[in-house]
Amino acid sequence: MPDKPLWLLRLPEAIRQLESSVDPWVDRAKLESLLGIGRRRAQQLLAPVATRVVGTSRVALASDVIAHVKQIAAGEEAHYD
């Protein structure tokens, strides 16, 4: 069975920070910082839940991001070769 990505180890702290944030919106850069991931992976995680465009960036509500990454973490999508 393939290993799970390292960002899953950072997920509980990232969720705490998102839940306590005053800003309800999450962009790619914030997701990169919270999970310690690269630009492309952040865009991949954000794309299904992004609901707004601010300038050239897509953003999503923190609650939607939290639900989405929890779903990924619980399923087979979290594995990689």
Order of alpha helices (4+ residues) and beta strands (2+ residues): alpha-beta-alpha-alpha-beta-beta-alpha
